[in-house]
């Protein structure tokens, strides 16, 4: 009976470690995605500014359109960041509960 209890405890501990590993792996993936999105957002905004400056200097609407497209992409990255941050907080809470 004592042996069976030890086996049950060992199995439970192994399952808990597996769940913890899965959650920490998910957190790592989310953090990587967040870093990439932050960089994308920054790059899109910088490029949009450069194209806006070119559009103004050269009076070229094609550059203005490109600038607007990049600003739209930056806004999309910002929106994705909100979702990623929410997902990260949920996983961190899940980890704390384990």
Order of alpha helices (4+ residues) and beta strands (2+ residues): alpha-alpha
